[in-house]
Amino acid sequence: MKLERIYQKDVKKLAELASEIWHEYWPCILTSEQIDYMVDKFQSENAIINQIENENYTYYFLKVDGNVAGYTGVSNRGDYLFLSKLYIKKEFRHKGYGKKAFEEIKKLGFNRIQLTVNKYNKNTIDAYLKYGFKIINKAVTDIGNGFVMDDYIMEFTLTD
């Protein structure tokens, strides 16, 4: 598994992949209306371009034997790396690729990595706890259109 940086020419492919994964993964936790809204607001072509150009985001495809297995999006927040997205296609889940992706993300050179995770996304919370993250706070964020994100804030601190 390796990270392959995404450039402007790849944004359409990334947005399509994000929509595919989100619509497959999230129905057990979120309504279809909220999924559609969040994909448009956070993972559409325009949203991704804005994040890259204005919010210090870098996106990567997760590649396994040359195949796109998922994607990740990170943002340099100065004193820590914000792991905004780490999504894996259904057929690649539960095979250790999430952990391998996180190992690659740790190599990006930050001592602290933070992320938010939906409080009801138990499998993902358990995975991050296993990777060494700790829950450091909670946040309910109004994202508009009557929707909120009800999240834990988690943090990983790299030890020497």
HUMOGI-V215008 format. One record per residue. N is the residue number from 1. RES is the residue in three letters. SS is DSSP state (helix for helix, strand for strand, loop for the rest). Layout:
n	res	ss
N	RES	SS
N	RES	SS
This chain:
n	res	ss
1	MET	loop
2	LYS	strand
3	LEU	strand
4	GLU	strand
5	ARG	strand
6	ILE	loop
7	TYR	loop
8	GLN	helix
9	LYS	helix
10	ASP	helix
11	VAL	helix
12	LYS	helix
13	LYS	helix
14	LEU	helix
15	ALA	helix
16	GLU	helix
17	LEU	helix
18	ALA	helix
19	SER	helix
20	GLU	helix
21	ILE	helix
22	TRP	helix
23	HIS	helix
24	GLU	helix
25	TYR	helix
26	TRP	helix
27	PRO	helix
28	CYS	helix
29	ILE	loop
30	LEU	loop
31	THR	loop
32	SER	helix
33	GLU	helix
34	GLN	helix
35	ILE	helix
36	ASP	helix
37	TYR	helix
38	MET	helix
39	VAL	helix
40	ASP	helix
41	LYS	helix
42	PHE	helix
43	GLN	loop
44	SER	loop
45	GLU	helix
46	ASN	helix
47	ALA	helix
48	ILE	helix
49	ILE	helix
50	ASN	helix
51	GLN	helix
52	ILE	helix
53	GLU	helix
54	ASN	helix
55	GLU	loop
56	ASN	loop
57	TYR	strand
58	THR	strand
59	TYR	strand
60	TYR	strand
61	PHE	strand
62	LEU	strand
63	LYS	strand
64	VAL	strand
65	ASP	loop
66	GLY	loop
67	ASN	strand
68	VAL	strand
69	ALA	strand
70	GLY	strand
71	TYR	strand
72	THR	strand
73	GLY	strand
74	VAL	strand
75	SER	strand
76	ASN	strand
77	ARG	loop
78	GLY	loop
79	ASP	loop
80	TYR	loop
81	LEU	strand
82	PHE	strand
83	LEU	strand
84	SER	strand
85	LYS	strand
86	LEU	strand
87	TYR	strand
88	ILE	strand
89	LYS	loop
90	LYS	helix
91	GLU	helix
92	PHE	helix
93	ARG	loop
94	HIS	loop
95	LYS	loop
96	GLY	loop
97	TYR	helix
98	GLY	helix
99	LYS	helix
100	LYS	helix
101	ALA	helix
102	PHE	helix
103	GLU	helix
104	GLU	helix
105	ILE	helix
106	LYS	helix
107	LYS	loop
108	LEU	loop
109	GLY	loop
110	PHE	loop
111	ASN	loop
112	ARG	strand
113	ILE	strand
114	GLN	strand
115	LEU	strand
116	THR	strand
117	VAL	strand
118	ASN	strand
119	LYS	loop
120	TYR	loop
121	ASN	loop
122	LYS	helix
123	ASN	helix
124	THR	helix
125	ILE	helix
126	ASP	helix
127	ALA	helix
128	TYR	helix
129	LEU	helix
130	LYS	helix
131	TYR	helix
132	GLY	loop
133	PHE	loop
134	LYS	strand
135	ILE	strand
136	ILE	strand
137	ASN	strand
138	LYS	strand
139	ALA	strand
140	VAL	strand
141	THR	strand
142	ASP	strand
143	ILE	strand
144	GLY	strand
145	ASN	loop
146	GLY	loop
147	PHE	strand
148	VAL	strand
149	MET	strand
150	ASP	strand
151	ASP	strand
152	TYR	strand
153	ILE	strand
154	MET	strand
155	GLU	strand
156	PHE	strand
157	THR	strand
158	LEU	loop
159	THR	loop
160	ASP	loop
